[in-house]
Amino acid sequence: MAERQTVIRSLHDIGLAAWFGGSLFGAVGLNGASAAVSDPTDRTHVATAGWARWAPVNAAALAVHAIGGIGLIAGNKGRVVGQSGTRGNTVLKSAVTLAAMGVTAWSGLEGARLGKDSKAPANSGVDPSPETPAEQASAMKRLKVLQWTIPALTGVLLVMTAQQGEQQKASQVLKGLLPGRS
């Protein structure tokens, strides 16, 4: 049973690490580097091509994280229900996870819109130039915000995951399960 929980926790953590790391690299590295492409009509193409290559890995990371998270909740349901503070953390973490998944999906849709017309001139993959067509410029402006929202939300998930790890320590479990000891 303990080995199974270790595998489940590993899936959860590896998925979250890839999701966080990939989104942060994309915002800083990929979108940032697209500004260095010499031809302004290739900048959006380079960024959207990179994101398109990352999309299947990111989808797998989200799926692995979700499977691991559901497995952890199922494996710890007694503690989640009975230990003070654990239920609230679990509910909040689930809500943040769903929000991060929604923002990730929205970002993917915006990126796909850009990919259709990826020869639009731009300052970078998320910075329109005055020559960028209005529809693409609007998508870029939304992506500029979304690119930072995903690592912010997944960063919160990393902190909450660490907090949940602390809640699993024997001293914390005992403290949270005994009446008047929370």
C-alpha positions in Angstrom: 0.0 0.0 0.0 2.8 2.4 0.9 4.6 1.7 -2.4 1.4 2.4 -4.3 1.0 5.7 -2.6 4.6 6.5 -3.4 4.0 5.8 -7.1 0.8 7.9 -7.0 2.5 10.8 -5.3 5.4 10.6 -7.8 2.9 10.8 -10.7 1.3 13.8 -9.1 4.5 15.6 -8.5 6.2 14.8 -11.8 3.1 16.0 -13.7 3.0 19.2 -11.7 6.8 19.8 -12.1 6.6 19.4 -15.9 3.5 21.6 -16.1 5.1 24.4 -14.0 8.5 24.1 -15.6 7.2 24.0 -19.1 5.0 27.0 -18.7 7.7 29.0 -17.0 10.3 28.1 -19.7 7.7 29.0 -22.4 7.0 32.4 -21.0 10.7 33.3 -20.3 12.6 31.3 -22.9 10.4 30.5 -25.9 8.3 33.6 -26.0 11.2 35.8 -25.0 13.6 34.3 -27.6 11.0 34.7 -30.3 11.8 38.4 -30.2 15.3 37.7 -31.3 14.1 36.2 -34.7 15.3 38.7 -37.3 12.2 38.5 -39.6 9.2 40.0 -37.7 6.9 37.7 -39.8 8.6 34.6 -38.4 8.4 35.6 -34.7 4.9 34.4 -34.1 5.6 31.3 -36.2 8.6 30.3 -34.1 6.7 30.8 -30.8 3.6 28.9 -32.0 5.7 26.1 -33.5 7.5 25.6 -30.2 4.3 25.6 -28.2 2.7 23.2 -30.6 5.6 20.8 -30.0 5.2 21.2 -26.3 1.4 20.8 -26.2 1.3 16.9 -26.2 3.9 16.7 -23.4 2.0 19.4 -21.5 -1.3 17.5 -21.9 0.4 14.3 -20.6 1.8 16.2 -17.7 -1.7 17.5 -16.8 -3.2 14.1 -17.1 -0.5 12.5 -15.0 -0.9 15.2 -12.3 -4.7 14.8 -12.3 -4.5 11.0 -12.1 -2.0 11.3 -9.2 -4.1 13.9 -7.5 -7.2 11.8 -7.7 -5.2 8.8 -6.4 -3.9 10.7 -3.5 -7.3 12.0 -2.5 -8.7 8.4 -2.7 -5.8 6.9 -0.8 -6.1 9.6 1.9 -9.8 10.0 2.1 -10.1 9.1 5.8 -7.4 11.6 6.7 -8.9 14.3 4.3 -12.2 14.0 6.1 -11.0 13.6 9.7 -7.8 15.7 10.0 -8.2 19.3 10.8 -7.1 21.6 8.0 -6.6 18.8 5.4 -10.1 19.0 3.9 -9.9 22.8 3.3 -6.4 22.5 1.7 -7.6 19.7 -0.5 -10.7 21.6 -1.7 -8.7 24.8 -2.3 -6.0 22.9 -4.1 -8.6 21.1 -6.3 -10.1 24.5 -7.2 -6.7 26.0 -8.0 -5.9 22.9 -10.1 -9.1 23.3 -12.1 -8.5 27.0 -12.6 -4.9 26.2 -13.8 -6.2 23.6 -16.2 -8.8 26.1 -17.5 -6.2 28.8 -18.0 -3.9 26.3 -19.7 -6.7 25.2 -22.1 -7.6 28.8 -22.8 -3.9 29.6 -23.6 -3.8 26.6 -25.9 -6.9 27.9 -27.8 -5.4 31.3 -28.1 -2.1 29.9 -29.4 -3.9 27.7 -31.9 -5.7 30.9 -33.2 -2.3 32.5 -33.7 -0.9 29.4 -35.3 -3.5 29.7 -38.1 -2.0 33.0 -39.2 1.5 32.6 -37.9 3.1 34.8 -40.5 1.6 37.9 -38.9 4.4 40.4 -38.1 5.1 40.9 -34.4 7.7 42.0 -31.9 7.6 38.6 -30.3 5.2 35.6 -30.0 3.2 37.6 -27.4 4.0 41.2 -28.3 2.1 42.6 -31.3 3.7 45.3 -33.5 1.7 48.1 -35.1 1.6 45.9 -38.2 0.0 42.9 -36.5 -3.6 42.3 -37.6 -6.1 43.2 -35.0 -7.3 39.6 -34.3 -3.8 38.3 -33.9 -2.8 41.3 -31.8 -5.8 40.6 -29.4 -4.8 37.0 -29.1 -1.2 38.0 -28.3 -2.3 40.4 -25.6 -4.4 37.7 -24.0 -1.5 35.2 -24.2 0.9 37.7 -22.7 -1.2 37.6 -19.5 -2.0 33.9 -19.7 1.7 33.0 -20.1 2.3 34.3 -16.5 -1.0 33.1 -15.0 -0.1 29.4 -15.6 3.2 29.4 -13.7 1.7 31.5 -11.0 -1.2 29.1 -10.5 1.0 26.0 -10.7 3.5 27.6 -8.4 0.7 28.0 -5.8 0.0 24.3 -6.4 3.6 23.5 -5.6 3.4 25.3 -2.3 0.1 23.6 -1.5 1.6 20.2 -2.3 4.5 20.9 0.1 1.9 22.0 2.8 0.0 18.7 2.2 3.3 16.8 2.6 3.8 18.5 6.0 0.2 17.5 7.0 1.1 13.9 6.4 3.8 13.8 9.1 2.7 11.6 11.9 2.8 14.4 14.5 0.6 16.6 12.3 -1.9 13.7 11.6 -2.2 13.0 15.4 -2.6 16.7 16.2 -5.2 17.1 13.5 -7.2 14.1 14.4 -7.4 14.7 18.2 -10.2 17.0 19.3 -9.0 20.3 20.7 -5.4 19.8 19.4 -5.6 21.6 16.1 
